[in-house]
Protein backbone atom coordinates (compact mmCIF):
# COMPACT_ATOMS: atom_id res chain seq x y z
CA UNK A 1 0.00 0.00 0.00
CA UNK A 2 1.12 3.53 -0.78
CA UNK A 3 1.03 5.70 2.38
CA UNK A 4 -1.68 8.31 2.89
CA UNK A 5 -1.74 11.05 5.52
CA UNK A 6 -2.55 14.65 6.34
CA UNK A 7 0.34 16.65 7.75
CA UNK A 8 0.82 20.22 8.95
CA UNK A 9 4.58 20.42 8.72
CA UNK A 10 5.69 22.97 7.66
CA UNK A 11 2.34 23.68 5.93
CA UNK A 12 -0.88 21.76 5.24
CA UNK A 13 0.01 18.67 3.16
CA UNK A 14 -2.50 16.24 1.65
CA UNK A 15 -0.32 13.20 0.99
CA UNK A 16 -1.34 10.06 -0.82
CA UNK A 17 -2.27 8.42 -4.11
CA UNK A 18 -5.29 9.93 -5.84
CA UNK A 19 -5.41 13.08 -3.77
CA UNK A 20 -5.25 15.33 -6.82
CA UNK A 21 -9.03 14.79 -6.72
CA UNK A 22 -9.01 17.21 -3.76
CA UNK A 23 -7.64 20.11 -5.82
CA UNK A 24 -10.82 22.18 -5.61
CA UNK A 25 -11.04 21.60 -1.85
CA UNK A 26 -7.43 22.72 -1.50
CA UNK A 27 -8.17 25.91 -3.42
CA UNK A 28 -11.16 26.61 -1.18
CA UNK A 29 -9.01 26.05 1.92
CA UNK A 30 -6.49 28.55 0.56
CA UNK A 31 -9.22 31.08 -0.29
CA UNK A 32 -8.73 30.83 -4.04
CA UNK A 33 -11.75 31.15 -6.36
CA UNK A 34 -10.08 32.11 -9.66
CA UNK A 35 -6.76 30.25 -9.82
CA UNK A 36 -4.09 30.42 -12.50
CA UNK A 37 -2.38 27.07 -12.94
CA UNK A 38 1.32 27.66 -13.59
CA UNK A 39 3.39 24.84 -15.04
CA UNK A 40 6.19 24.25 -17.54
CA UNK A 41 5.92 23.70 -21.29
CA UNK A 42 6.71 20.01 -21.06
CA UNK A 43 3.83 19.32 -18.68
CA UNK A 44 1.27 21.59 -20.33
CA UNK A 45 0.00 18.98 -22.79
CA UNK A 46 0.20 15.89 -20.57
CA UNK A 47 -2.82 14.00 -19.20
CA UNK A 48 -2.00 14.83 -15.56
CA UNK A 49 -2.27 18.54 -16.37
CA UNK A 50 -5.49 18.03 -18.32
CA UNK A 51 -6.89 16.20 -15.29
CA UNK A 52 -6.02 19.12 -13.01
CA UNK A 53 -7.65 21.59 -15.41
CA UNK A 54 -10.75 19.36 -15.65
CA UNK A 55 -11.01 19.29 -11.86
CA UNK A 56 -10.73 23.07 -11.74
CA UNK A 57 -13.38 23.54 -14.40
CA UNK A 58 -15.79 21.05 -12.82
CA UNK A 59 -15.58 22.99 -9.55
CA UNK A 60 -16.30 26.32 -11.23
CA UNK A 61 -12.71 27.54 -10.91
CA UNK A 62 -12.10 27.95 -14.65
CA UNK A 63 -9.22 26.29 -16.48
CA UNK A 64 -6.69 29.09 -16.86
CA UNK A 65 -3.12 27.93 -17.46
CA UNK A 66 0.25 29.62 -17.95
CA UNK A 67 3.05 27.37 -19.20
CA UNK A 68 5.72 29.65 -20.68
CA UNK A 69 8.26 28.39 -18.16
CA UNK A 70 11.85 27.44 -18.97
CA UNK A 71 13.64 24.51 -17.28
CA UNK A 72 15.66 27.13 -15.38
CA UNK A 73 12.98 29.84 -15.04
CA UNK A 74 13.90 33.48 -15.54
CA UNK A 75 12.53 36.89 -14.66
CA UNK A 76 11.25 37.05 -18.27
CA UNK A 77 9.08 33.98 -17.64
CA UNK A 78 7.95 35.53 -14.37
CA UNK A 79 6.96 38.84 -15.97
CA UNK A 80 4.89 37.02 -18.59
CA UNK A 81 3.22 34.97 -15.86
CA UNK A 82 2.44 38.05 -13.79
CA UNK A 83 0.92 39.70 -16.88
CA UNK A 84 -1.28 36.64 -17.47
CA UNK A 85 -2.29 36.60 -13.80
CA UNK A 86 -3.30 40.25 -13.80
CA UNK A 87 -5.06 40.07 -17.17
CA UNK A 88 -7.13 37.11 -16.02
CA UNK A 89 -8.21 38.71 -12.75
CA UNK A 90 -6.91 35.75 -10.76
CA UNK A 91 -6.81 35.58 -6.97
CA UNK A 92 -4.32 32.76 -6.43
CA UNK A 93 -1.94 30.32 -8.07
CA UNK A 94 -1.82 26.57 -8.45
CA UNK A 95 1.92 25.87 -8.82
CA UNK A 96 2.02 22.57 -10.71
CA UNK A 97 5.05 20.55 -11.77
CA UNK A 98 8.68 20.04 -10.93
CA UNK A 99 11.04 22.65 -9.55
CA UNK A 100 10.65 25.03 -12.47
CA UNK A 101 6.85 25.10 -12.42
CA UNK A 102 6.69 25.29 -8.64
CA UNK A 103 9.30 28.03 -8.34
CA UNK A 104 7.82 30.14 -11.14
CA UNK A 105 4.27 29.68 -9.85
CA UNK A 106 5.32 30.87 -6.41
CA UNK A 107 7.03 33.91 -7.93
CA UNK A 108 3.95 34.84 -9.96
CA UNK A 109 1.87 34.77 -6.76
CA UNK A 110 4.56 36.77 -4.95
CA UNK A 111 5.18 39.44 -7.59
CA UNK A 112 1.63 39.97 -8.89
CA UNK A 113 1.02 42.63 -6.23
CA UNK A 114 4.52 44.11 -5.89
CA UNK A 115 5.82 47.36 -7.39
CA UNK A 116 9.57 46.82 -6.97
CA UNK A 117 11.79 44.65 -9.21
CA UNK A 118 12.06 41.01 -8.20
CA UNK A 119 15.81 41.30 -7.57
CA UNK A 120 15.03 43.69 -4.69
CA UNK A 121 13.78 40.64 -2.77
CA UNK A 122 16.86 38.45 -3.12
CA UNK A 123 17.64 36.33 -0.05
CA UNK A 124 20.09 38.83 1.39
CA UNK A 125 19.73 40.01 4.97
CA UNK A 126 16.23 41.37 5.55
CA UNK A 127 15.50 42.29 1.92
CA UNK A 128 12.31 40.22 2.13
CA UNK A 129 10.82 42.91 4.38
CA UNK A 130 10.73 45.25 1.37
CA UNK A 131 7.78 43.30 -0.03
CA UNK A 132 4.12 44.20 0.52
CA UNK A 133 3.15 41.02 2.37
CA UNK A 134 -0.57 41.76 2.10
CA UNK A 135 -0.31 41.73 -1.70
CA UNK A 136 1.10 38.18 -1.94
CA UNK A 137 -1.48 35.83 -3.45
CA UNK A 138 -2.25 32.42 -1.91
CA UNK A 139 -0.63 29.33 -3.42
CA UNK A 140 -1.62 25.69 -3.74
CA UNK A 141 1.40 23.57 -4.72
CA UNK A 142 1.13 20.28 -6.61
CA UNK A 143 4.52 18.61 -7.19
CA UNK A 144 4.82 16.20 -10.10
CA UNK A 145 8.44 15.22 -9.40
CA UNK A 146 10.25 14.14 -6.23
CA UNK A 147 13.29 16.35 -5.97
CA UNK A 148 13.34 20.06 -5.19
CA UNK A 149 10.80 20.08 -2.38
CA UNK A 150 9.88 23.60 -3.48
CA UNK A 151 6.29 22.82 -2.47
CA UNK A 152 7.33 23.23 1.19
CA UNK A 153 9.80 26.07 0.68
CA UNK A 154 9.69 29.79 1.36
CA UNK A 155 11.81 30.73 -1.63
CA UNK A 156 12.23 30.26 -5.37
CA UNK A 157 15.28 30.18 -7.61
CA UNK A 158 15.21 32.52 -10.61
CA UNK A 159 17.90 32.82 -13.28
CA UNK A 160 18.79 36.39 -14.26
CA UNK A 161 18.61 36.23 -18.05
CA UNK A 162 21.06 39.11 -18.41
CA UNK A 163 23.82 38.08 -16.00
CA UNK A 164 23.15 34.30 -16.20
CA UNK A 165 23.17 34.09 -12.40
CA UNK A 166 20.76 32.10 -10.28
CA UNK A 167 19.21 34.14 -7.49
CA UNK A 168 17.19 32.97 -4.49
CA UNK A 169 14.07 35.07 -3.86
CA UNK A 170 12.72 34.66 -0.32
CA UNK A 171 9.62 35.60 1.61
CA UNK A 172 7.88 33.67 4.41
CA UNK A 173 4.50 34.06 2.67
CA UNK A 174 5.79 32.30 -0.45
CA UNK A 175 5.26 29.05 1.47
CA UNK A 176 2.22 27.44 -0.19
CA UNK A 177 -0.95 27.35 1.90
CA UNK A 178 -1.79 23.78 0.85
CA UNK A 179 0.26 21.03 -0.80
CA UNK A 180 -1.19 18.08 -2.67
CA UNK A 181 1.50 15.37 -2.78
CA UNK A 182 0.07 12.64 -4.98
CA UNK A 183 2.63 10.00 -6.02
CA UNK A 184 0.44 8.95 -8.95
CA UNK A 185 1.41 12.23 -10.64
CA UNK A 186 5.08 11.15 -10.71
CA UNK A 187 4.54 7.75 -12.32
CA UNK A 188 5.04 9.02 -15.89
CA UNK A 189 8.38 10.72 -15.23
CA UNK A 190 11.14 9.71 -17.67
CA UNK A 191 13.94 7.70 -16.05
CA UNK A 192 16.47 10.52 -16.43
CA UNK A 193 14.16 12.94 -14.59
CA UNK A 194 13.41 10.38 -11.88
CA UNK A 195 17.17 10.02 -11.40
CA UNK A 196 18.04 13.72 -11.48
CA UNK A 197 15.23 14.87 -9.23
CA UNK A 198 15.88 12.01 -6.81
CA UNK A 199 19.53 12.94 -6.54
CA UNK A 200 18.48 16.55 -5.94
CA UNK A 201 16.54 15.36 -2.89
CA UNK A 202 19.56 13.36 -1.76
CA UNK A 203 21.86 16.39 -2.22
CA UNK A 204 19.55 18.54 -0.10
CA UNK A 205 19.58 15.99 2.70
CA UNK A 206 23.34 15.36 2.44
CA UNK A 207 24.33 19.02 2.49
CA UNK A 208 21.93 19.84 5.31
CA UNK A 209 23.33 16.93 7.32
CA UNK A 210 26.92 18.10 6.73
CA UNK A 211 26.28 21.80 7.32
CA UNK A 212 28.14 23.10 10.40
CA UNK A 213 25.19 25.21 11.55
CA UNK A 214 23.23 24.16 14.63
CA UNK A 215 19.77 22.79 13.85
CA UNK A 216 19.28 19.31 15.36
CA UNK A 217 15.72 18.98 14.02
CA UNK A 218 16.91 19.45 10.47
CA UNK A 219 19.82 17.10 11.19
CA UNK A 220 17.45 14.26 12.02
CA UNK A 221 15.17 14.96 9.07
CA UNK A 222 18.15 15.01 6.70
CA UNK A 223 19.43 11.65 7.93
CA UNK A 224 16.09 9.91 7.51
CA UNK A 225 15.63 11.59 4.12
CA UNK A 226 18.89 10.06 2.91
CA UNK A 227 17.66 6.64 4.03
CA UNK A 228 14.44 7.03 2.08
CA UNK A 229 16.35 7.96 -1.07
CA UNK A 230 18.82 5.10 -0.66
CA UNK A 231 16.05 2.54 -0.31
CA UNK A 232 13.53 3.91 -2.80
CA UNK A 233 15.22 5.83 -5.62
CA UNK A 234 16.65 2.70 -7.30
CA UNK A 235 13.19 1.10 -7.11
CA UNK A 236 11.42 4.15 -8.54
CA UNK A 237 14.01 4.33 -11.32
CA UNK A 238 13.79 0.63 -12.21
CA UNK A 239 10.01 0.32 -11.88
CA UNK A 240 8.26 3.62 -12.51
CA UNK A 241 4.88 2.30 -11.43
CA UNK A 242 6.00 1.38 -7.90
CA UNK A 243 3.69 3.73 -5.99
CA UNK A 244 5.23 2.95 -2.62
CA UNK A 245 8.69 3.94 -3.86
CA UNK A 246 7.26 7.02 -5.58
CA UNK A 247 5.50 8.06 -2.37
CA UNK A 248 8.62 7.61 -0.25
CA UNK A 249 10.59 9.72 -2.74
CA UNK A 250 7.99 12.49 -2.49
CA UNK A 251 8.45 12.39 1.28
CA UNK A 252 12.24 12.51 0.91
CA UNK A 253 11.99 15.53 -1.39
CA UNK A 254 9.91 17.47 1.12
CA UNK A 255 12.21 16.38 3.95
CA UNK A 256 15.25 17.64 2.07
CA UNK A 257 13.68 21.05 1.53
CA UNK A 258 12.74 21.30 5.21
CA UNK A 259 16.19 20.12 6.31
CA UNK A 260 18.17 22.60 4.26
CA UNK A 261 17.00 25.39 6.51
CA UNK A 262 20.17 24.22 8.26
CA UNK A 263 22.21 25.15 5.20
CA UNK A 264 23.45 23.90 1.84
CA UNK A 265 27.04 23.91 0.62
CA UNK A 266 29.49 23.48 -2.23
CA UNK A 267 27.29 21.08 -4.22
CA UNK A 268 24.71 23.81 -4.73
CA UNK A 269 27.26 26.62 -4.92
CA UNK A 270 28.77 24.87 -7.95
CA UNK A 271 25.57 23.62 -9.57
CA UNK A 272 23.75 26.96 -9.50
CA UNK A 273 26.20 28.81 -11.82
CA UNK A 274 26.68 25.72 -14.00
CA UNK A 275 22.93 25.46 -14.48
CA UNK A 276 22.53 29.18 -15.11
CA UNK A 277 25.22 29.29 -17.82
CA UNK A 278 24.88 25.84 -19.43
CA UNK A 279 21.18 25.20 -18.72
CA UNK A 280 21.89 21.78 -17.21
CA UNK A 281 19.33 19.91 -15.11
CA UNK A 282 19.81 21.06 -11.53
CA UNK A 283 19.49 17.72 -9.74
CA UNK A 284 21.65 15.92 -12.27
CA UNK A 285 24.32 18.61 -11.90
CA UNK A 286 24.21 18.15 -8.13
CA UNK A 287 24.78 14.43 -8.60
CA UNK A 288 27.74 14.96 -10.94
CA UNK A 289 29.61 17.22 -8.49
CA UNK A 290 28.68 15.24 -5.36
CA UNK A 291 31.74 12.97 -5.12
CA UNK A 292 34.28 15.76 -5.79
CA UNK A 293 32.59 17.86 -3.09
CA UNK A 294 32.72 14.93 -0.66
CA UNK A 295 36.49 14.68 -1.26
CA UNK A 296 36.80 18.44 -0.84
CA UNK A 297 34.98 18.36 2.53
CA UNK A 298 36.39 15.07 3.82
CA UNK A 299 38.46 16.44 6.68
CA UNK A 300 35.44 18.24 8.11
CA UNK A 301 32.74 15.61 7.56
CA UNK A 302 34.50 12.24 7.76
CA UNK A 303 33.33 11.34 11.26
CA UNK A 304 29.82 12.65 10.70
CA UNK A 305 29.36 10.72 7.47
CA UNK A 306 30.71 7.58 9.11
CA UNK A 307 27.79 7.83 11.55
CA UNK A 308 25.39 8.39 8.67
CA UNK A 309 26.82 5.39 6.82
CA UNK A 310 26.17 3.19 9.84
CA UNK A 311 22.55 4.36 10.02
CA UNK A 312 22.09 3.78 6.29
CA UNK A 313 23.53 0.27 6.47
CA UNK A 314 26.64 1.18 4.46
CA UNK A 315 29.87 -0.49 5.55
CA UNK A 316 33.23 1.28 5.50
CA UNK A 317 32.51 4.65 7.07
CA UNK A 318 33.27 7.70 4.92
CA UNK A 319 34.91 5.62 2.19
CA UNK A 320 31.89 3.34 2.06
CA UNK A 321 29.54 6.33 1.83
CA UNK A 322 31.66 7.88 -0.93
CA UNK A 323 31.65 4.62 -2.89
CA UNK A 324 27.88 4.30 -2.43
CA UNK A 325 27.33 7.71 -4.05
CA UNK A 326 29.43 6.69 -7.04
CA UNK A 327 27.63 3.38 -7.39
CA UNK A 328 24.22 5.04 -7.12
CA UNK A 329 25.13 7.62 -9.77
CA UNK A 330 26.33 4.89 -12.12
CA UNK A 331 23.19 2.81 -11.59
CA UNK A 332 21.05 5.85 -12.41
CA UNK A 333 22.94 6.74 -15.58
CA UNK A 334 24.31 10.01 -14.18
CA UNK A 335 27.22 11.42 -16.26
CA UNK A 336 30.59 10.95 -14.57
CA UNK A 337 31.83 14.53 -15.08
CA UNK A 338 30.58 18.00 -15.93
CA UNK A 339 32.24 17.62 -19.32
CA UNK A 340 30.16 14.51 -19.98
CA UNK A 341 27.10 16.52 -18.88
CA UNK A 342 27.80 19.03 -21.67
CA UNK A 343 29.86 21.68 -19.90
CA UNK A 344 32.47 22.65 -22.49
CA UNK A 345 35.06 25.45 -22.42
CA UNK A 346 33.71 27.04 -19.23
CA UNK A 347 34.86 30.46 -18.07
CA UNK A 348 36.25 29.26 -14.75
CA UNK A 349 36.90 32.75 -13.44
CA UNK A 350 33.24 33.66 -13.91
CA UNK A 351 32.01 30.35 -12.46
CA UNK A 352 34.22 30.72 -9.39
CA UNK A 353 33.01 34.27 -8.81
CA UNK A 354 29.37 33.16 -9.08
CA UNK A 355 29.91 30.18 -6.82
CA UNK A 356 31.51 32.30 -4.11
CA UNK A 357 28.61 34.77 -4.32
CA UNK A 358 26.00 32.01 -3.95
CA UNK A 359 24.23 31.89 -0.56
CA UNK A 360 24.97 28.16 -0.31
CA UNK A 361 28.66 28.91 0.31
CA UNK A 362 27.98 29.83 3.93
CA UNK A 363 26.77 26.32 4.78
CA UNK A 364 29.77 24.42 3.44
CA UNK A 365 31.83 22.67 6.15
CA UNK A 366 35.13 23.81 4.57
CA UNK A 367 35.64 27.50 3.81
CA UNK A 368 35.50 28.12 0.06
CA UNK A 369 38.10 30.43 -1.46
CA UNK A 370 38.85 31.47 -5.02
CA UNK A 371 41.76 29.05 -5.15
CA UNK A 372 40.14 25.94 -3.74
CA UNK A 373 36.84 26.56 -5.54
CA UNK A 374 38.63 26.75 -8.88
CA UNK A 375 40.40 23.48 -8.09
CA UNK A 376 37.04 21.95 -7.17
CA UNK A 377 35.49 22.99 -10.50
CA UNK A 378 38.50 21.50 -12.30
CA UNK A 379 38.04 18.24 -10.39
CA UNK A 380 34.39 18.12 -11.49
CA UNK A 381 35.34 18.61 -15.14
PEKA-V60166 format. One record per backbone hydrogen bond with DSSP energy under -1.0 kcal/mol. NH is the residue of the N-H (numbers start at 1). CO is the residue of the C=O. E is the energy in kcal/mol with one decimal. If there is no record, write none. Layout:
# PEKA-V60166
NH:CO:E + NH:CO:E
This chain:
# PEKA-V60166
5:15:-2.6 + 7:13:-2.4 + 9:11:-1.2 + 13:7:-3.0 + 14:179:-3.3 + 15:5:-2.6 + 16:181:-2.6 + 19:16:-1.6 + 21:18:-1.6 + 22:19:-1.9 + 23:20:-1.8 + 26:22:-2.5 + 27:23:-2.2 + 28:24:-2.3 + 29:25:-2.4 + 30:26:-1.6 + 32:27:-3.0 + 36:92:-1.7 + 37:64:-2.3 + 38:94:-2.6 + 39:66:-2.3 + 41:69:-1.1 + 44:40:-1.4 + 46:43:-2.0 + 50:46:-2.0 + 51:47:-2.5 + 52:48:-1.6 + 53:49:-2.5 + 54:50:-2.5 + 55:51:-2.4 + 56:52:-2.2 + 57:53:-2.7 + 58:54:-2.7 + 59:55:-1.2 + 60:57:-1.7 + 61:56:-2.9 + 66:37:-2.8 + 69:67:-2.2 + 78:74:-2.0 + 79:75:-2.4 + 80:76:-2.0 + 81:77:-2.3 + 82:78:-2.8 + 83:79:-2.2 + 84:80:-2.1 + 85:81:-2.5 + 86:82:-2.7 + 87:83:-2.5 + 88:84:-1.8 + 89:86:-1.1 + 90:85:-1.9 + 91:34:-1.3 + 93:138:-2.2 + 94:36:-2.2 + 95:140:-2.3 + 96:38:-2.8 + 97:142:-2.2 + 102:98:-2.6 + 103:99:-2.7 + 104:100:-2.4 + 105:101:-2.3 + 106:102:-2.3 + 107:103:-1.8 + 108:104:-2.3 + 109:105:-2.1 + 110:106:-2.0 + 111:107:-3.0 + 112:108:-1.6 + 114:111:-1.4 + 120:117:-1.8 + 121:118:-2.0 + 122:119:-1.2 + 123:168:-3.1 + 124:122:-2.8 + 127:124:-2.4 + 129:126:-2.2 + 130:127:-2.1 + 131:128:-1.5 + 133:131:-1.1 + 135:132:-1.4 + 136:133:-1.4 + 137:109:-2.2 + 140:93:-2.5 + 141:178:-2.5 + 142:95:-3.3 + 144:97:-1.7 + 152:149:-2.3 + 153:150:-1.7 + 156:169:-2.0 + 158:167:-2.8 + 159:73:-3.0 + 160:165:-3.5 + 164:160:-2.3 + 167:158:-3.5 + 169:156:-3.0 + 170:121:-1.5 + 171:154:-2.3 + 174:171:-2.1 + 175:172:-1.3 + 177:139:-2.2 + 178:139:-1.2 + 179:12:-2.5 + 180:141:-2.5 + 181:14:-2.3 + 185:182:-2.0 + 186:183:-1.4 + 189:186:-1.6 + 194:190:-2.5 + 195:191:-2.7 + 196:192:-2.6 + 197:193:-2.7 + 198:194:-1.8 + 199:195:-2.3 + 200:196:-1.4 + 201:197:-2.0 + 202:198:-2.0 + 203:199:-2.5 + 204:200:-2.3 + 205:201:-2.1 + 206:202:-3.0 + 207:203:-2.8 + 208:204:-2.1 + 209:205:-2.5 + 210:206:-1.9 + 211:207:-1.4 + 219:215:-2.0 + 220:216:-1.9 + 221:217:-2.0 + 222:218:-2.8 + 223:219:-1.8 + 224:220:-2.0 + 225:221:-2.3 + 226:222:-2.1 + 227:223:-1.6 + 228:224:-2.2 + 229:225:-2.0 + 230:226:-2.7 + 231:227:-2.3 + 232:228:-1.7 + 233:229:-2.6 + 236:232:-2.7 + 237:233:-2.5 + 238:234:-2.2 + 239:235:-2.7 + 242:239:-2.1 + 243:241:-1.3 + 246:242:-2.5 + 247:243:-2.6 + 248:244:-2.4 + 249:245:-2.1 + 250:246:-1.9 + 251:247:-2.1 + 252:248:-2.4 + 253:249:-2.3 + 254:250:-1.9 + 255:251:-2.6 + 256:252:-2.5 + 257:253:-1.8 + 258:254:-2.0 + 259:255:-2.9 + 260:256:-2.0 + 261:258:-1.3 + 262:259:-2.5 + 269:265:-2.2 + 270:266:-2.3 + 271:267:-2.2 + 272:268:-2.3 + 274:270:-1.7 + 275:271:-2.7 + 276:272:-2.2 + 277:273:-2.2 + 278:274:-2.9 + 279:275:-1.4 + 285:281:-2.5 + 286:282:-2.3 + 287:283:-2.0 + 288:284:-2.1 + 289:285:-1.9 + 293:289:-2.1 + 294:290:-2.3 + 295:291:-2.3 + 296:292:-2.2 + 297:293:-2.2 + 300:297:-1.5 + 301:297:-1.5 + 302:298:-2.0 + 305:301:-3.0 + 306:302:-1.5 + 307:303:-1.6 + 308:304:-1.9 + 309:305:-2.7 + 310:306:-1.8 + 311:307:-1.9 + 312:308:-2.4 + 314:309:-3.2 + 320:316:-1.3 + 321:317:-2.4 + 322:318:-3.0 + 323:319:-2.3 + 324:320:-2.2 + 325:321:-2.1 + 326:322:-1.8 + 327:323:-2.6 + 328:324:-2.8 + 329:325:-2.6 + 330:326:-2.2 + 331:327:-2.3 + 332:328:-1.6 + 333:330:-1.2 + 334:329:-2.6 + 338:380:-2.6 + 341:337:-1.1 + 342:339:-1.2 + 343:338:-2.5 + 348:346:-1.3 + 351:347:-2.4 + 352:348:-2.9 + 353:349:-2.2 + 354:350:-2.3 + 355:351:-2.7 + 356:352:-2.5 + 361:358:-1.7 + 362:359:-1.0 + 363:360:-1.8 + 364:361:-1.7 + 373:369:-2.3 + 374:370:-1.6 + 375:371:-1.9 + 376:372:-1.8 + 377:373:-2.4 + 378:374:-2.3 + 379:375:-2.0 + 380:376:-1.7 + 381:377:-1.5
